[in-house]
Protein backbone atom coordinates (compact mmCIF):
# COMPACT_ATOMS: atom_id res chain seq x y z
CA UNK A 1 0.00 0.00 0.00
CA UNK A 2 0.93 3.65 -0.30
CA UNK A 3 1.32 5.51 2.98
CA UNK A 4 -1.07 8.45 3.54
CA UNK A 5 1.98 10.67 4.18
CA UNK A 6 3.08 10.09 0.57
CA UNK A 7 -0.24 11.36 -0.75
CA UNK A 8 -0.07 14.29 1.65
CA UNK A 9 3.38 15.22 0.37
CA UNK A 10 2.14 15.25 -3.24
CA UNK A 11 -0.87 17.36 -2.27
CA UNK A 12 1.40 19.87 -0.52
CA UNK A 13 3.82 19.91 -3.47
CA UNK A 14 0.99 20.84 -5.83
CA UNK A 15 0.36 23.95 -3.74
CA UNK A 16 4.07 24.77 -3.28
CA UNK A 17 5.78 23.84 -6.52
CA UNK A 18 9.02 25.73 -6.04
CA UNK A 19 12.60 24.85 -5.21
CA UNK A 20 12.73 26.64 -1.86
CA UNK A 21 9.74 24.73 -0.47
CA UNK A 22 10.97 21.46 -1.93
CA UNK A 23 14.42 21.76 -0.36
CA UNK A 24 12.88 22.67 2.99
CA UNK A 25 10.71 19.56 2.77
CA UNK A 26 13.28 17.25 1.20
CA UNK A 27 13.16 14.74 4.10
CA UNK A 28 9.43 14.30 3.46
CA UNK A 29 10.16 13.83 -0.23
CA UNK A 30 12.81 11.20 0.49
CA UNK A 31 10.37 9.29 2.70
CA UNK A 32 7.64 9.50 0.05
CA UNK A 33 10.04 8.44 -2.67
CA UNK A 34 11.16 5.41 -0.64
CA UNK A 35 7.55 4.50 0.12
CA UNK A 36 6.66 4.60 -3.57
CA UNK A 37 9.75 2.57 -4.47
CA UNK A 38 8.75 -0.12 -1.98
CA UNK A 39 5.29 -0.23 -3.53
CA UNK A 40 6.80 -0.53 -7.02
CA UNK A 41 9.07 -3.32 -5.80
CA UNK A 42 6.09 -5.26 -4.42
CA UNK A 43 4.14 -4.85 -7.67
CA UNK A 44 7.16 -5.91 -9.68
CA UNK A 45 7.63 -9.03 -7.57
CA UNK A 46 4.03 -9.97 -8.26
CA UNK A 47 4.26 -9.28 -11.98
CA UNK A 48 7.48 -11.28 -12.40
CA UNK A 49 5.43 -14.36 -11.53
CA UNK A 50 3.00 -13.56 -14.34
CA UNK A 51 5.07 -11.88 -17.06
CA UNK A 52 8.49 -13.43 -17.66
CA UNK A 53 9.63 -10.48 -19.78
CA UNK A 54 9.99 -8.52 -16.52
CA UNK A 55 12.27 -10.94 -14.66
CA UNK A 56 15.43 -8.87 -15.12
CA UNK A 57 13.79 -5.55 -14.28
CA UNK A 58 14.77 -3.66 -11.12
CA UNK A 59 12.43 -1.27 -9.26
CA UNK A 60 14.69 1.75 -9.84
CA UNK A 61 14.44 1.14 -13.60
CA UNK A 62 10.69 1.67 -13.37
CA UNK A 63 10.33 4.92 -11.40
CA UNK A 64 10.37 8.31 -13.12
CA UNK A 65 12.22 11.31 -11.74
CA UNK A 66 10.14 13.96 -10.01
CA UNK A 67 12.03 16.81 -11.71
CA UNK A 68 10.30 18.21 -14.77
CA UNK A 69 12.11 19.02 -18.03
CA UNK A 70 11.05 22.64 -18.48
CA UNK A 71 13.32 23.52 -21.41
CA UNK A 72 10.58 23.41 -24.02
CA UNK A 73 7.54 23.92 -21.82
CA UNK A 74 5.53 27.03 -21.02
CA UNK A 75 4.89 25.52 -17.60
CA UNK A 76 8.03 26.25 -15.62
CA UNK A 77 7.04 24.45 -12.43
CA UNK A 78 10.20 22.53 -11.48
CA UNK A 79 8.54 19.38 -10.14
CA UNK A 80 5.94 16.85 -11.19
CA UNK A 81 3.07 16.54 -8.76
CA UNK A 82 2.84 12.77 -9.16
CA UNK A 83 4.88 9.61 -8.83
CA UNK A 84 4.86 7.46 -11.94
CA UNK A 85 6.25 4.01 -12.69
CA UNK A 86 6.52 2.12 -15.97
CA UNK A 87 6.90 -1.66 -15.90
CA UNK A 88 8.24 -2.86 -19.25
CA UNK A 89 10.87 -5.38 -20.27
CA UNK A 90 13.46 -2.70 -20.93
CA UNK A 91 12.58 -0.30 -18.13
CA UNK A 92 11.20 3.19 -18.52
CA UNK A 93 13.81 4.22 -21.11
CA UNK A 94 12.89 1.58 -23.70
CA UNK A 95 10.23 2.47 -26.27
CA UNK A 96 7.84 -0.46 -26.10
CA UNK A 97 4.51 -1.44 -24.60
CA UNK A 98 4.35 -1.79 -20.84
CA UNK A 99 2.34 -1.35 -17.66
CA UNK A 100 1.99 1.99 -15.85
CA UNK A 101 0.90 3.19 -12.41
CA UNK A 102 0.22 6.85 -11.72
CA UNK A 103 0.00 8.21 -8.18
CA UNK A 104 -1.47 11.71 -8.03
CA UNK A 105 -4.04 12.94 -5.53
CA UNK A 106 -7.37 13.10 -7.32
CA UNK A 107 -5.96 11.59 -10.52
CA UNK A 108 -4.57 8.12 -9.71
CA UNK A 109 -4.83 5.44 -12.36
CA UNK A 110 -3.68 1.97 -13.40
CA UNK A 111 -3.02 1.22 -17.05
CA UNK A 112 -0.57 0.55 -19.82
CA UNK A 113 -0.05 -0.11 -23.49
CA UNK A 114 1.92 1.88 -26.04
CA UNK A 115 1.61 5.66 -25.89
CA UNK A 116 2.27 7.60 -29.12
CA UNK A 117 4.40 5.08 -31.02
CA UNK A 118 6.69 6.53 -33.67
CA UNK A 119 5.72 6.14 -37.34
CA UNK A 120 7.69 2.91 -38.03
CA UNK A 121 6.28 1.16 -34.94
CA UNK A 122 2.79 2.48 -35.61
CA UNK A 123 2.91 1.11 -39.15
CA UNK A 124 3.97 -2.34 -37.88
CA UNK A 125 1.27 -2.34 -35.23
CA UNK A 126 -1.47 -1.40 -37.67
CA UNK A 127 -0.30 -4.11 -40.03
CA UNK A 128 -0.40 -6.69 -37.24
CA UNK A 129 -3.91 -5.64 -36.24
CA UNK A 130 -5.02 -5.88 -39.87
CA UNK A 131 -3.45 -9.31 -40.38
CA UNK A 132 -4.46 -10.72 -36.99
CA UNK A 133 -7.69 -8.87 -36.30
CA UNK A 134 -9.51 -11.83 -34.79
CA UNK A 135 -6.70 -12.22 -32.24
CA UNK A 136 -6.60 -8.50 -31.48
CA UNK A 137 -10.38 -8.25 -31.21
CA UNK A 138 -10.37 -11.19 -28.82
CA UNK A 139 -7.84 -9.39 -26.60
CA UNK A 140 -9.71 -6.08 -26.32
CA UNK A 141 -13.08 -7.81 -25.94
CA UNK A 142 -11.85 -10.36 -23.40
CA UNK A 143 -13.95 -10.37 -20.22
CA UNK A 144 -11.14 -9.52 -17.76
CA UNK A 145 -9.91 -6.70 -19.97
CA UNK A 146 -13.40 -5.23 -20.38
CA UNK A 147 -14.15 -5.58 -16.68
CA UNK A 148 -11.10 -3.58 -15.61
CA UNK A 149 -10.68 -1.13 -18.46
CA UNK A 150 -13.88 -1.06 -20.49
CA UNK A 151 -11.85 -0.88 -23.67
CA UNK A 152 -8.99 1.02 -25.25
CA UNK A 153 -8.67 4.71 -24.34
CA UNK A 154 -9.29 6.59 -27.57
CA UNK A 155 -7.41 9.81 -26.80
CA UNK A 156 -5.89 10.30 -30.27
CA UNK A 157 -7.58 9.07 -33.43
CA UNK A 158 -7.45 9.80 -37.14
CA UNK A 159 -10.59 11.14 -38.81
CA UNK A 160 -9.90 9.26 -42.03
CA UNK A 161 -8.43 5.77 -42.56
CA UNK A 162 -4.61 5.64 -42.45
CA UNK A 163 -2.83 5.36 -45.78
CA UNK A 164 -3.16 1.89 -47.29
CA UNK A 165 -6.41 0.95 -45.54
CA UNK A 166 -10.00 1.19 -46.75
CA UNK A 167 -12.97 2.49 -44.81
CA UNK A 168 -14.72 -0.88 -45.00
CA UNK A 169 -11.84 -2.71 -43.28
CA UNK A 170 -13.35 -4.57 -40.29
CA UNK A 171 -10.56 -3.25 -38.07
CA UNK A 172 -10.74 0.35 -39.31
CA UNK A 173 -11.73 1.97 -36.00
CA UNK A 174 -8.70 0.40 -34.31
CA UNK A 175 -6.44 1.20 -37.27
CA UNK A 176 -7.29 4.89 -36.87
CA UNK A 177 -5.87 4.96 -33.34
CA UNK A 178 -2.60 6.76 -32.62
CA UNK A 179 -2.33 5.34 -29.09
CA UNK A 180 -2.93 1.80 -27.88
CA UNK A 181 -3.50 2.21 -24.17
CA UNK A 182 -6.07 1.31 -21.55
CA UNK A 183 -6.53 2.96 -18.16
CA UNK A 184 -8.74 2.72 -15.12
CA UNK A 185 -9.03 5.43 -12.49
CA UNK A 186 -8.77 4.69 -8.79
CA UNK A 187 -9.65 6.89 -5.84
CA UNK A 188 -7.29 8.33 -3.25
CA UNK A 189 -8.78 5.89 -0.77
CA UNK A 190 -8.02 2.93 -3.03
CA UNK A 191 -4.45 4.18 -3.48
CA UNK A 192 -3.74 3.95 0.24
CA UNK A 193 -5.68 0.72 0.76
CA UNK A 194 -3.74 -2.29 2.02
CA UNK A 195 -4.90 -4.30 -1.01
CA UNK A 196 -3.45 -1.88 -3.57
CA UNK A 197 -0.56 -4.13 -4.68
CA UNK A 198 -2.92 -7.06 -5.26
CA UNK A 199 -5.32 -4.81 -7.19
CA UNK A 200 -2.57 -3.40 -9.42
CA UNK A 201 -1.10 -6.83 -10.20
CA UNK A 202 -4.58 -8.16 -11.07
CA UNK A 203 -5.27 -5.20 -13.36
CA UNK A 204 -1.84 -5.46 -15.01
CA UNK A 205 -2.39 -9.17 -15.58
CA UNK A 206 -5.64 -8.39 -17.44
CA UNK A 207 -3.64 -6.05 -19.66
CA UNK A 208 -0.79 -8.44 -20.44
CA UNK A 209 -2.25 -9.98 -23.65
CA UNK A 210 -2.40 -6.49 -25.19
CA UNK A 211 1.16 -5.72 -24.07
CA UNK A 212 2.49 -8.92 -25.64
CA UNK A 213 0.52 -8.40 -28.86
CA UNK A 214 1.91 -4.89 -29.31
CA UNK A 215 5.51 -5.85 -28.52
CA UNK A 216 5.36 -8.85 -30.84
CA UNK A 217 4.16 -6.54 -33.63
CA UNK A 218 6.82 -3.87 -33.26
CA UNK A 219 9.70 -6.33 -32.93
CA UNK A 220 9.05 -7.96 -36.31
N, C-alpha and C positions, 0 to 999 in steps of 0.2 A: 504494500500500500504506500501511498504518498502521505507524508506527514502534513498535518494542517499548517505547520509553520512554513513549509515550502510554498504552499498556496498563498499564505499571508505575505511572504516576501515578494512574490510576483505581483500581488495586488498593490503593495507599497511602491514597488519599482515603477509600475504604470503611472503612479501619481508623482513620482520623483525621478524621472528619467534624465539624470545628469550625473556627471563624473564625481562631483563633490559628495553627493548623497551616497552614491554607490561605494565610494572608498570608505566613507564613514560606517557603512553597513556591510563591509566586505565579510566580516565573520559570519553574518547571517547568510550571505550569498554562498560562502564555502559550505556551510551546513546544508543549505538547500541543494546545492550542486551534488554533494555527496549522497544525499537522500535520493535524488533522482537517479544517480548512477547505480545505487543499490537496487532500485526498482528496475532499471534497464537490465541489470545483471540477472535478476530473477526471471524476467520475461525471456531473456535470451536463453537461459538454462532450460526453460520450458519449451521454447521453440526448437532448440537443437534436437530434442527428442522427436520432433514432428517434421522438421525440414532439414535434411542432411546437408544442404548447401550452406548452412549457417555454422557448421561445426567448428570452423577455424576463426570465427568472428569473436572479437573481444569487445566488452562493453564500451570502452573508450573510443572504439572505432565507430560507434553508433551515434554518440551524442554530439549535437551541434554546439558551437561556441555561442555564448550569449552576446558577444560584441557584434554590432551591426556593421556592415560595409556601407558607409555613407558616401563614398566617392561619387557615385552617379545617381544619388537619390536626393529628392527635394526634402525628404524627411531626415533631419540631421540628429534625431535622437540617437545617442551612442549605444543603447542596449536594446535587445529584444525583450519583450515582456512575456516570453514563454520559454519553456524548455521543450526541445524537440529531439526525437531520436529516430533514426532510420535503420531498419534491420534488413540488410541485403547481403548477398554473398561476398561482395567486395567492400562492404562498409559504406559510409555515407559519401565517399569521394568517387565511387564507381557509378557510371551512368547506366543503371539497369533497373528493372522492377524490384520493388521491395515493400516491406511493411513499415508503417509509420505511426508513432504515437505523439500527440501534441498536448502538452500541459499548459493551459492558459486559463486563468479564472474567467468563467463565463463563456469560454470557447474551446473546451477540451474535446478532442475527438480521437477515434481509432480509425485507421484506414491503411491504404497502400495502393500499389499499382505502379504505373509509369507516368510521371508528370511531364508534359511538354517534351516528348521525344524529338530529337533532331530529325531532319528530313530523311536521311538514309534509314534510320531505325523505324521511323513512321511508315515509310514505304514497305519495309519488310513486314511490319506488323499488319498493315492493311492486307498485304498479299496473303499472309498466313490466315487471317480471318476469312478472306474470300475463299481460299482453298479448303479450309477446315471449318466451315461455318457451323456445321452440326455440332462439332466438338466445342467450339466457342460458345454457341448458343446454350449448350448444355451446362457450361460453366456458370454463365451469368444468370441462368434460370434455375440453377440448383437450389434446393430448398434451404440449406444452411446459409448459402450466400444471400438469398433473398430475405431470409429472416433477419439477418444482421445488418445488411446494407440496403436492401430494397432494390438495388440495381446499380449500374455505373453512374457516377456523378458527371452529368453532362454540362461542364462549366465552359468548354470551348468546343464549338462545332461549326463545320462548314455549312453554308447555305445551300450550295450546289454539290453534286457528287465530285469527289476528287478525280483528277485526271486519270483516265484509263478505266473508269467504272461507269456503268450505266445506272440510270435512275431506278430501273426495275430490278436491280440486283437485290436478292433477298436480304443481304447483309448491309444494305446501303446506309441505314441509320447509324450503324456501328462504324462503317467506313468513313463517315463524315467526321467522326470524333477526332479531336487533336490531343486529348488526354484520355488515359485509360486507368482511371482511379475509382475507388469506392471508399466512402467514409461513413461513419456513424458518430453522432454527437453523444457525449456523456455529460452528466451534470457535475458540478463541483463536489457534491456529496458522493457520487459514484467514484470520483477520482481519489478520494481519501478513504474509501471503503476498504476493509481488510481483504475483500475478494477481488480487488482490482487486477492483480497479476493473473489470476485464473480467468477473469473475464477477457483480458487483452489476448492471452494465449488462445482462448477459444475463438475469438473473433479473427485473429490472424490466421488460425488454422482454416477457417471458412474461406479465407481469401487466397490460400496457397495455390489452388488450381489455376487461378487467374495469373498469379505471379509466375508460375512455371510455364504457362502457355506463352506469356509475353517474352520471357527470357529465352525460351526455345526459338521463338520467331526471330528475335534480333541477333541471335548468335549464328544463324545460318550463313 
